[in-house]
Amino acid sequence: MKDVILQDLNTFINIEEFADLHQVNGIIMPVVIDADILKQRFSYRDVPTDGVYTGKLVIFLKTASLGKPPAIGSVLRLDNNMYLVNDVSEANGILELTLEANET
């Protein structure tokens, strides 16, 4: 069973399939970015406050890529943008991070 999960992980987090190379906290690694999944979970954008919106996205990467998962409330740099880590979950070698940043 673990072999099947590992094969699926290598397919999902693969730059030939679903992932693209991104810089996460200064390290280039394959990452799957999904902003659409949030539309299913809750509103993609919060109600604006004085012209400021909270943009959210979810990224998926191999758990081993970061060493240890970031803490909720910590800051993560994705490419050249800073995000607040809003949620963290890990299952079967895949780390799912929900990130948010203020947008105007």
Secondary structure, 3 states (H helix, E strand, C coil): CHHHHHHHHHHHCCCCCCCEEEEECCEEEEEEEECCHHHHHCCCECCCECCEEEEEEEEEEEHHHHCCCCCCCCEEEECCEEEEEEEEEEECCEEEEEEEEEEC
